[in-house]
Amino acid sequence: MEFRREKTVAWALNGCNVGLDAKAGVTLPGTVEHAEEAIGAVKAGKVIAVPTDTLYGFACDACSPEAVNRIYEIKGRKLTSPLAICVGDVWDIKRFAVTDHLPDGLLDSLLPGPVTVVLSRGESSILEKSLNPGLETIGVRVPDSDFIRVIARGSGSALALTSANLSGQQSSICIKDFEDLWTRCAFVFDGGMIPAGRAGSTVVEIAEQGKYKILRPGSAMEETIAILEKYSLLDGNDTTI
C-alpha cells in the first residue's frame, strides 16, 4: 500500500501540476476561503469547476436553465443524459426529492459520502422542470467535501453537478486532466489530486419503498450495499426476491 501511495503522490506532482502557471488567471485554490467567489459565480448563472470527494466536477445553479445548458455545451453532452444535483446537507434533500418512504437514519448513514442517491422528484420538488425533462427521478449528492457543500449552501438552491471532462472521456482527478476546458468556466478551483481514483460515486436508486438498485458500482459499492441491507432494503435487481 505504501508503494502504491508513493507512486500516486509522485504522479500527482509530475502529472497534475505541470503547466498550471500558463492559465493561473482562471484558477483559484479550492478552499472555503474562496467560496464567496464560487457562490457569486453560481448566482450569476456561471459554470465553475470544483473538486469533490470523488472527482472534479462542473457545477452551476440547478434552477438556472441557461447555466445548465452551458454545462451540456462545455461537455458536449447529449441533452437526454441527466445531471445529478448537489446539496449542502442531508436535510436539504427533501426540498428536491421524495424521502418520506425511507427508513429513519438511512440517508444520514449514506451521506455525506461518495454516493449518489436516486429518488423520485415528486410534485413538491423546487427543481426547475427544465432540469432532466421527462424524468421522474433525480440523482442527489452530498459530497464529503466542505468546499462544495459551502457553495451549495450559499447558492440557496442546489448545484447541478457532473464530471469535469468532455462527454465520453475519462473523468478528472486533478485540474490538469481537463485543462483544455478551463477557459469555458468562470473559475476553476484547484483542490489538488483527488486520491479516490476515477470510479466516481456509487449510484443507487432508492425511489421504491423497501428496495434498492445499484445503477453504477462507483467507488463505494460494498459499503453502500452493507448500509442499505442494514436498513432492510432488498436488492431490486435480484430476480429471486
RALINNOR-V66719 format. One record per backbone hydrogen bond with DSSP energy under -0.5 kcal/mol. NH is the residue of the N-H (numbers start at 1). CO is the residue of the C=O. If there is no record, write none. Layout:
NH_CO, NH_CO
//
This chain:
5_1, 6_2, 7_3, 8_4, 9_5, 10_6, 11_7, 12_8, 13_9, 14_10, 15_11, 16_11, 16_12, 17_12, 20_17, 22_19, 23_20, 24_21, 26_23, 27_24, 28_188, 30_190, 31_29, 34_31, 35_32, 38_34, 39_35, 40_36, 41_37, 42_38, 43_39, 44_40, 45_42, 46_41, 48_59, 49_187, 50_57, 52_55, 56_172, 57_50, 58_162, 59_48, 60_160, 62_158, 64_61, 65_63, 68_64, 69_65, 70_66, 71_67, 72_68, 73_69, 74_70, 75_71, 76_72, 77_72, 81_78, 82_80, 84_161, 85_139, 86_159, 87_141, 92_89, 93_90, 95_92, 96_93, 97_93, 98_120, 102_99, 106_103, 109_105, 109_106, 110_106, 111_107, 112_142, 113_142, 115_113, 116_202, 117_115, 117_140, 118_204, 119_117, 119_138, 121_136, 122_136, 125_122, 126_95, 131_128, 132_130, 133_130, 135_132, 138_119, 140_117, 141_85, 142_115, 145_143, 149_145, 150_146, 151_147, 152_148, 153_149, 154_150, 155_151, 156_152, 156_153, 157_152, 159_86, 160_60, 161_84, 162_58, 164_56, 165_163, 167_75, 169_166, 177_174, 178_175, 179_176, 181_178, 182_179, 184_181, 185_182, 186_47, 187_47, 188_26, 189_49, 189_187, 190_28, 190_188, 191_189, 194_173, 195_193, 197_194, 202_114, 203_216, 204_116, 204_202, 205_213, 206_118, 206_204, 211_208, 212_234, 213_205, 215_203, 215_213, 216_203, 219_200, 220_217, 224_220, 225_221, 226_222, 227_223, 228_224, 229_225, 230_226, 231_227, 232_229, 233_228, 234_210, 236_212, 236_234, 238_235, 239_237, 241_238
//
